[in-house]
Each structure stands twice: as structure tokens, then as C-alpha cells.
Amino acid sequence: MTMSKLKFTGNWFFDAGVLGFVNLMEEVYGWGLDEIERRIRDEPINVYYGYFPFGYLFYHSRVRTIEKEIADIENKLKKSKKKSKSGKVESDKKSSEFKNTIKQYSDEISEKEKTLKCELETFRKDADNKVPGIIEKIEKNKEEIATVKTIQENGEEMQCLKNEINSLIQGFKLKLPKDIRNFFIFNSKETKSNLYNSFIYLYFLLKEDYERLYNFVSSIGTKKDNLTYEKYPDSTINPFLYSPREFSNIGYTKPPEATLIKEQLHIEQPLFLLLLPFGYSFQFIGRENIMFYTNSLEGSYAVYKKLALYKEKRGQKADIFKITWSAIIDALTEKKADFSLENMYLIEFAGIENLKLKDVEYISIPRLQASILLDDTIRDELNIYIRYGNKNSEKTWLLEEFIKGKPLYPIILNYINSVLNQGEDVFSIRRSSLYSLIVESKILEFKAKHSTNNLFSSEYFDNYKALVGEIKNEARSSLFYAGFINQISADENVRRNMGRELLEALRAKNKIIFLNILLKNINESSNIGAIESFMDWIFNRIIVNNISWEMYALLLIANLISNSK
């Protein structure tokens, strides 16, 4: 059996399944992407029809069971701490009892975590030793396995096979995933607590061997099951699919057969290997389920890992956007050769109720913003937090605002106003302020220049390389020329008073008053009035510029009030 390495198909739905498969295998077996690809290359049958179904069953039995126990204890711990903060724990005796309770809960959590770790290690070791042999035996005895009513009818060999399979997961009890229902495996008492039956069911399902699957289900079930949902996947297997029974107005026919889907999309892996672990491509952050998708498995996998790291560090209460984009930018920096932002999407939804999705969103970055952010220098300059208002005000992430398509000028304007009112120094972020204003000014000029062009202009197809170059060149020259304004006076108070006057005119959007104040002070100064290049810069960037003069005017104020000489 030959199969190519894992790769994305270009269809986000099935690519999410590929990513989910990788994430599940890593969580259960500890294999990274490289190790998974190596094993698929060396032993694809064992991975797809052995390791995966066993890993899936282990996760939905032992992992989820222990994680639920840990979550229950953590809730008790939170309630106890909340009770303590409310002042209900008063006497020394109660205080001592409270401390003992907290310690007890903490110890219980640690013990459960150790149990899970121990069970994972045992399962991984046993799976490596037993899975290849189990798959070899099943491959040789498919017909007998599919039609047997009692394992004893097929002798000692089949009984040994059953015992070997059942020994892999101790305490097996299958839990129903949130996004799946109606499948035989999750609704039959013959499979829920029977590892052998559950595994054989998944084996034939992954093989898409519906004849043997039907025979097997008929032999162990107490009632007939036509496997309709297994043959025609709908919202039963994935909430992103529709159900003709529940939404009859969406399609005129029932969903396509599983084998037809695989054939039409040229999917080399087993179809249900992508459908079953689909949910593992998402992470729950804040109150949303988030998936990062790009045209590269390696890129999406890298961001998933970063998301998990940020989520662990910052907790569930952290800002979803900041966690998500911090992970994306970090992964982009490390793997920028493998994927690009304009081919990136975020798929998110709030939850699943009765197999129906809540608040689904598909988010992308416009090509122009994506192209700008691909430049290391510009991205690094925008990747900064600034605060305006009092010291308790929340910081604003410039990069986040730019990704959202919000203007940066008002943020820098408010920040400069805050600096002037509170006596702070702007020099620490002057360069980032500069880049923010230059980026915005050049985008405005670019849009004005190309407002009559077709959507797919030459700039679109060259990833706006010329615009990126203009931004960087303008930043270099403006940082130099605008810096001359700082020499207007050695007295910081004089410069700040002038800055307040200029800012007031700028906030009123009155260019004439702004220029009158600026030129009057320049003429009265013996330091910079004779600098011809500086005056040329003011003429070209502010006086004759009716598109983005405010950005350059604010840039000038930022340099004026800076302590940099």
C-alpha cells in the first residue's frame, strides 16, 4: 500500500481533518508531525487502521474520563477559594480546615494528572508492541471477524486476538463526542464498553468496507442498523455538514456517499480518518473555538502549537485576538518561507448545540495588509503595545488594529495627546509611531492613486512590493528630516507648549492654523529655519499634500516633544 505524505488538499474542511488527525496522534502518542509522516511512509496500514482508531478510542475513554475528573476537582477548588475571598472563612479552625481542603483538592488534581501520564506511557508502549501484530491478524481473518456471532466459534486464535485488543485500554468506556451522534459505535451498548467491538467497527469504517461493517454490526447488535449515517456523512459526523432530515430546504438530494466524496476530491487517506478527528483542529480560547488555516500543513500545525503555548501561559481569560495573532505572527516569523498571510483564514465558532453551530465566522486578511505584514521590519515596528489615558488604561496593540483594518492615526493621536498631558516621554516608541503613520499615509496615497484601477491590478499580483518599498523608504527619510524639528528649542517646556498648540490645530483638522503656528516658530528659531531640506520636507509632506498631511503633521509633533536630540 503506497500513500503520499500528509498534505493539504486546498479544501479547508478536509484539511482541518488532516490537522485534527495530526493533533490527536501527537496528543495520544506524543508524535510530532515529522514522526507521524515517517510512520505513514514506513507503515501506513498500521497508522491508519491501527494506531489511529486505538488512539481515538483511548482519547474518548481514558483521557476524557480523567480530564473530566480533574475539571470537577478544579471547580470544587475554585468554589472553596471563592468562599475564602468572600470572608466566610473566619475562625482559625475554619481557616485551618480551608487550607487542608485546598491542599486535598490540589493533591487530588496532581494524582489524577500522574494517573493520566502513567496510563499514556503504558498505552504508548503497549501500542507499539501490539498494534502491528493485531493488524496483521485482522488482515488475514477479515471475513471470520465480520461474520462471527460469538468469538468462540472461531477458535482459540480469535479469542487471543480479542484479549490482545481488550488489553490495550484498561477501564475502557466510550464517551460521546459533542459533534457526533447516530453512529452505531456511540449508540450501542455492544460497543460503548467493549473495546474489541469498537475497534473492529472503526477498522471496517476506515477501510470503507461497508459490506463487512454491516455484517459485523448485524452480528453483535440487538437491532438492525443500516449504517445510513456511516455511508452518507452529514451533520451526524460533523456540524459543518448539513442534514437533509433537519434542513430539507438546503439540498434536493441526500448528501453524497462517502466513497464518492473521497473519489471526487482525490483523497488518498481514509475519509473517516479526516472526519472523525476534525474537531481536534480547533482550540477553545476565551469563549470561541478557533482554527488557523493556511495553504500549508506545516504552517497551520506550527500556529496550532503556538496557540496551545500561549493559551497555557495566559489562560482562558486572555484576549482571544491577542493570543491568536501573537501565535500567528510568531509562527510566521519562524516559518515565513512556508506560508503567507494572504492565504490565511481563521475559522471560529462559539459552540455546538444539538449538532448546530453557533456564531460561525470565517476571517481573512486582505492581500494589501498581508503583503505589508510580510515585511519583517514593518511587522516588527507595528508589533508593539501603547497606552493612552491614565496608567490604568488598557494597552492597544498596533498590530492587532492594523490586522482588523482599523486606522492607526487616531491611536497615535490619542497617545501623543496623553504624553503631552501627563508629561511622559514619547521617544521610547517614536520609531513605531513613525512607522504606523507612514504605513497609513502610504496606504491612503496608494488607494487614491489606484482608485480607478481594476481590482486585480499589477500591484495586486506583485504582492504590493512597490508599496512596501515606498513605506520603508519614506520611513527612513521622514525619520531623518522630521527629526530636525526637535532642534527648534533646547527647552523641553517650550517644545511641549508648541506641541500642544500644533496638536490642537491638528485635532481641529485645520491645516492653515497648523502651518501658521509651525512656520512662525521655525522663523523665530535660529537653529533650523535655514535647513533647506527640512523646509522642502514640510512643503512636500504637509503644505501641498491634501491626502495624508495629518499623518506627517502628527509625526512632526511626535519628534518635537521627544527628548531625543
ABEGO torsion letter per residue (X at the ends): XBBBBBBBAGBAAAAAAAAAAAAAAAAAAGBBAAAAAAAAAABAAAAAAAAAAAAAAAAABAAAAAAAAAAAAAAAAAAAAAAAAAGABABAAAAAAAAAAAAAAAAAAAAAAAAAAAAAAAAAAAAAAAAAAAAAAAAAAAAAAAABABAAAAEAAAAAAAAAAAAABBGBBBBBBAABBGBAAAABAAAAABAAAAAAAAAAAAAGBAAAAAAAAAAABABBBAGAAAABBBAAABAABBBAAABAAABABBBBBAAAAAAAAGBABBAAAAAAAAAAABBBBEABBBBBBBABAAAAAAAAAAAAAAAAAAEAABBAAAAAAAAAAAAAAAAAAABBAAABBBBBBAEBBGGBBBGBBBBBBBAAAAAAAABAAAAAAABBBBBBEBAABBBBBAAAAAAAGBBAAAAAAAAAAAAAAAGBBAAAAAAAAAAAAAAAAAAAAAAAAAAABBABBAAAAAGGAAAAAAAAAAAAAAAAAAAAAAAABABAAAAAAAAAAAAAAAAAGBAAAAAAAAAAAAAABAAAAABAAAAAAAAAAAAABAAAAAAAAAAAAAAAABABX
